[in-house]
Amino acid sequence: MNKDYANPEEYGLADLLCCAASREVQDNEIVFAGTGLPMVAIMLAQKTHAPNLKLIFEAGTLDGRPPEIPTSVGDARCEMGASRASGLYDAFSIAQRGYVDLGFLGGAEVDEYGNVNTTVIGDYLEPELRLTGSGGNPDINSFAGRTVFIMVHEKRRFTERVSYITSPGWRVKKWPGGEFVHRRELYGAAYRGGPSAVISTAGVFRFDDESGRIYLDTCHPGKTPQEIREMCRFDLDIARVSGETLPPTREELHFIHEVLDPEQIFIPRVKPPST
């Protein structure tokens, strides 16, 4: 069945990112959500193709089913329809025990092996910029079966080596020697998975199963593979581009703007073109 995809003038970049992230969710999964666009994306999946997913809000609400988007993971609306309203201890204990299939995270920097930095830019002791810190980033990234990062795309953010590894990617340092090894070797029996995608404001990126190296999967409308490669500080693999990122459907836009986020807390509504 042909889907009713929206025209370019009907949606904005935030809509595109939200829908691309939503499509990473599979039905019947347990998904860990932080505040912001990931919440909209997961709830969109719940309203469309994944009605049986179990949503864990980071502050501790389990299997919440609020009718509209909460303003944060600590909003009381997260508890509506929930199986349990608890706290951080329970939420992260569930992740630690290996029950979380997918986590959505953000980042300031990412390198070609999916190491992500949310801690500091420059030297740790004498930084150029102190960032927000790890929060639950390394925990979710380590405990979930796979993780998806949503990021603004700037050349300085897609770097050959991050200033600080907040969340380990597919090749990380093994101490005390400091040599880079594959995540499977470092984690051993605790290995569950790792970064599966980066959704940036330029395209969707994935990771090679064996090498762990990032590659470009789809380009957002208006971007070319060559242009996106120039927006990275490493030699981005563009040989595996599968096409253009699918636009939102009109059904998805309806749920985003009429049901989940009518007050435009996280995703602004695109103004219709003037006639």
Secondary structure, DSSP 8 states (H G I E B T S, - for coil): ----B--GGG--HHHHHHHHHHTT--TT-EEEE-SSHHHHHHHHHHHTT-TT-EEEETTTEES---SS--SSTTSGGGGTT-SEE--HHHHHHHHHTT---EEEEE-SEE-TT--EE-SEEE-SSSEEEE----TTHHHHHHHSSEEEEEE---TTTB-SS-SS-SB--SEEEETTTTEEEEHHHHHGGG---EEEEEEESSEEEEE-TTT--EEEEEE-TT--HHHHHHTSSS--B-TT--EE----BHHHHHIIIIII-TT-SSS--------
